[in-house]
Amino acid sequence: MTLIDDLTKGIRAGERRALARGITLVESARADHRVQAAQLLAALGTGKQALRIGLSGTPGVGKSTFIEAFGLMLTGQGLRVAVLAVDPSSARSGGSILGDKTRMEHLSRDPNAFIRPSPSQTQLGGVARRTREAVALCEAAGFDVVLIETVGVGQSETVVAQMSDLFVLLLAPAGGDELQGVKRGIMEIADLILVNKADGDLKSQAMRTCADYSGALRLLRKRPEDPEGYPKAMAVSALEIQGLDTAWGEMQTVINWRRDNGVWAQRRGEQARYWFHEEVRLQLLARLADDPAMQARMIAAEAEVAAGRALPSVAAASVVDPAFSAKT
């Protein structure tokens, strides 16, 4: 039995070890591994359509605590939950700086849960380049819910919306006023805003922050993919397990509405189209970078730019244009 056959059989059977090996394969940048990854994805085909939930928030907002409490609540309901946690990367080694699996001790031991931390490396947008392929493997393994936790660095983390059915933004109490709430970017794509840490001395502040964001959301233009009253803000406490079941109910309300009104299928199609164009772009760049003549022109152009004798845009055109004119 080949490696691909072995992984395909194991992933379809829901074996966590096989799933982990499969994700390692699709995350690899080696040329032979990319070929094997494509074979694995083709062999698995389309799995069950899990609910994909993107989750973002600034560092310190309690994402790991929330995910563990929320994940345990879902597994307690008989659901299988996969967590793909994208960590900041080390500038030296490229590996994950944080270790979400070690911070979700109880969920990581749950037989109905799977946690996979991955380094973001140089990828922008809060997710790793191959996160979408990892989601596909989790779906093939039969998971009901896939939580995609972004790096959590700010307003630019919008790429996760291109691979999730629902985007949840976690905020901390006293995180900003209504003017902060109407900022474009990450606020515009949030389907549900959860103000975490609504417990102890922070509870009253969390409720005020929630009210501020509720008011801010009313100023935003209603999106056609949302049912009436959404997006909305809620206060929760992951530490005291308060409001999580209500938040889950709100998520299901949005998803059921989108399924019934054709928005779910439309979004999935638009996301597939987005990633097709992204893969074409990345594969073209990789092919060009592997061309010896291209590499020589790159080195010469880099020297001109570094010396201040050429503008980056002009130098880039001098590298790219000959590559395509030679092929026409």
N, C-alpha and C positions, 0 to 999 in steps of 0.2 A: 504494500500500500504506500502510495506517494505521500509526501508531506501535505499536499493540498487535499488529497482524499481524507487523510487522517484529521486535519483541521476542520474540514467541512463536516465530517461525521460528528466530531466532538462538539462543535459549535451548535449544530442543529439539535444535539442532545442536551444542550444547555450546560455543558461542562465549563466551569469557570476557568480552569487551567487552559483549555483549548482556546477559549475566548481571549484570554490574556496573551497567549502566543500569537493569535491572529492579529490582535491590535498592534503588537510589537512589529509584526511583519508589515502591516499597512503603513506604519509610522516610519519605517526605514527608508532612507534616501538612496540606498544602494541600488544600482541598475537591475541586478538579478532579483533583488527583493521586490522591486516595483513590478516586474513581470509576474512574479509569483503572487503578489497582492492582487493584481488584476485577475489572475486565474481564480483565486480564492473568491473574490467578490462575484465573479461570473458564475462559479459553481454554486454559491449560496443562493443566487438569484434574489428575488424580492421576498423578504420575510414578513412577519406580521407588522402591521402599522402601529407601533408603540406611540404613546403620547410623548412628544419631545418637548421638554420644558427648559428653556434657557433661563439662567439665573445669574444676575450680576449685582454688584454692589461694591462700594469702596472698601479697602482693607480695614479690618477692625469692626465691620458692621455685624459680624456674626454669621457669615455664610456657612461655614462648616458646622457650627452648632445648629443652625436652622436645617441644613440638609440632613444631618443625622436624625434630628427629631422628626422631621417631615418624612424622611425615608422609613423610619421605624413605624410611623403611623400607617404608611401605605402597605408595608409588608405585613403589619398586623391585620390588615383588611384582606390579606391573601394575594396581594399584588407582588409581582417581581420587579425590582427596581435596580436600574444600572445608573451609576454616577460617573460621569466623565469630567474630572476636575482638571482644568488647565491651569498650571502653576506658572509663576514668573520663572524665567530661565536664568541660570548663572551665566554671567558674561564670559566666564573663563571656560567652563566645561560644557555649557549648553544644557545641562541637566536641570531638573526641578530644584528650586531653592526651598520651597515649602514641601510638606508631606501630608496632603489631606487625608491619606489613608490612616496615618498614625493619629490624626485628630478626630477621626470618626470610629473610635474603638469598638463601640457596640454595633454600629451598622456594618462594619467590615466583617464581623463574625456572624452576621445574619445569613442563613443559607439561601434566603430569597433576595439577597442584595449582592451587587458587584460594584466595586469601587476601583477606578483606574485613574491615577494622576498622570498627566502628560506635560512635558515642558512646552511652553509657547514658542521657544526658540526665537526666530526673527519675525514670526508672523504677527501682523498687527490685527487689531479688532478684537482682542481678548480671547481668541481661540487658536488652537494649533491647526496647521495646514490640513492634517488628515483627520480632524475631529469628525467630519461628516462621514467618512468611511468607517470610523469606529462606531458611530451611531448605527450604521447599516449592519455591522456585525452584531451589535447588541440586539437589534430587532430580529436578526436571523436566529439568535440564541433564545428567542421567545420572551424577552422582557416586556413588561406591560408599560412601564414608564422609564424614560431615559432623561435624567437630569444633567444638563450641560452647564457646569459652573465655569464662568469666565475668570480671567486673571483678576479683574476688579481694579481698574486703574483710572476710570473716569468716563467722560462723555463720549469717547470715540468707540466704545464697545458695541457696535451695531451689527457686526458680521454674524453674531449668534442668531440674530433674527432671521437670517437666511438659511438656518438649519433647524429651527424649532417651530413648533405649532403655537407656543405660548411663551411670552417673554415676561419674566418676573423681575422687578427691580427691588432690591433690599436697601432700605435707608435706615440711618441711625437717628435717634431723637436729637433735636436741635441741629439737624443737618442743613437747614436753610429755610428761607421764607417763601412766600408765594412767587416773588420775582425769580428766585432760584428755580422754582418748580416749573416755570414756563420756558426754561431754556430749551432750545432745539437740540436735537441729537438723541441721546439715549432716552430722554423723557418722552419723546414722540413715539417711540416704538414699544414702550412698556404697556403691557396689557393689564398688569396688576402691580400696584406699588404697595409693598409691605414695610411698615415702619417697625423694625425689630426692637427688642429690648424694652418692651412696654411692661416693665416690672419694677418693683422696688421704688427707689427714689426717682427713677427715670420715667415712671408710668405717666405722670401728669404731663411731662414734657413730650412724651411720645404721642399722647392724645392730641396735644396742640399741634405738633408737627404733622400728624395725620390730617387734622382739619385744614392746615395750611395747604397741603398738597391736594386735598379734595377740592379746595377752592381754585387752586391753580389749574387742575385738570378741567374744570368747567370752562376755562378760558380757551382751551385748545379746541380746534375744529374737530367735530365728530368724524370718525373714520368709518367708511362703509362696511368694513369687516367686523365692526363691533356691534353687539346688541345694545339696546337702550340702557344708559347708565354706566357704560364702560368707556374707557378704563376707569378704575376706581382705586382709592387708597384705603388701606386697613392697618390697624395696629395689631401686632402679634408679639408673643414672647416665646422664643424657642427654648429658653432656659426653663420656663415654667409650663411649657406645652400648652399655651393659651392662644386660641384663635387659629390654630393650624387646621383644624377640621373645617372651620368656616371658610378659610382661605382655599382649601381643597374644593369645597362646594362651589365657590365662585369660579375657580378654574374650570370645573366641569360645566358650569353654566355657559361660559364663553365657548368652550370647545363643542358642546352639543349644539349650540346655536350655529356655529360655523359649519358643522357637519350638515345640519338640516338645511342650511341656506347655500350650500355649494362652495362656501369660502375655503373650507379645509382642502378640498381637492384642487382648487384654483391656486392656493398658496403653495401646496406641494409641487405643482407644475411649474410655478414661477421660480421656486427655489431650485428645482432641477435644472431649469434653463440657466439660472445664474451660475451654478457650479459647473455646468458644461462650458460656458464662456470662460470662466476662471481657469479651468483645466487646460483649455486650448491655449490661453495666454501663457500659463506657466510652462506648458510643454514646449511651446515655441521658444520661450526664453532659454529653456534647458538645452534644446537642440542647437540654438545659436551659440550658446556658451561652450558647447562641446566641439564646435567647428574650429580647426587650427587657424585658418585664415582670419576668422572672427576674433579669436583670442589675440592674434598679433595686432590687429587693428585696435582692439580694446586697450592693449598695453601702450601703444603709441598715442592714442587719444587721451588716455589717463595722464600721461606725462605732459601733454600740452595743456590740459585743464589745470593740473597741479601747479604748473609754472605760470599760469595766468595768461597764456597765449591764446586760449580758446574758451568760449563759453560752453558750459555743459550741454546745452541744448544743441548747439552747432556741432560739437564733437560727437554727440550721440547720433545725430543724423549722418555724419560721415562714416560711422560704424555700421549703422543699420541699413541705410539706403543701398550700398553695394551688394549686401547679402541678398536682397530681394530683387534687385535689377538683374543680377546674374541668373536668377531662376526664371525670369520671364522671357 
